[in-house]
Amino acid sequence: MTVRHDAETVGESQDQLEVWIDQDLCTGDGICAQYAPEVFELDIDGLAYVKDGDDELLQAPGAAARVPLPLLRDVVDSARECPGDCIHVRRVSDRVEVYGPDAE
């Protein structure tokens, strides 16, 4: 197990969550970046992307970033408020979406 010194290590277990954005549906409103700028950022193309723990944009289609526990509420609020319904939050262990347009 990798030792990390950030919020991602809190509760490191099968319930850890990750988030990804479907850029095909992104409207570029930036609501996600307003709620959780540590996780989301608008790029020069006007679309939102997730950022990894090193603050690097993950621009590959379907790229996912871990959700730090202290930011979970902000990430969930982003998914709920997103006008494009393009933010997906899923469990890392089984990739089941728990927040977002495909959540059950």
Sequence and secondary structure as in RCSB ss.txt:
>XXXX:A:sequence
MTVRHDAETVGESQDQLEVWIDQDLCTGDGICAQYAPEVFELDIDGLAYVKDGDDELLQAPGAAARVPLPLLRDV
VDSARECPGDCIHVRRVSDRVEVYGPDAE
>XXXX:A:secstr
     SGGGTT STT EEEEE TTT     HHHHH TTTEEE TTS EEEE TTS EE STT EEE  GGGHHHH
HHHHHH TT  EEEEETTT  EEESTT  
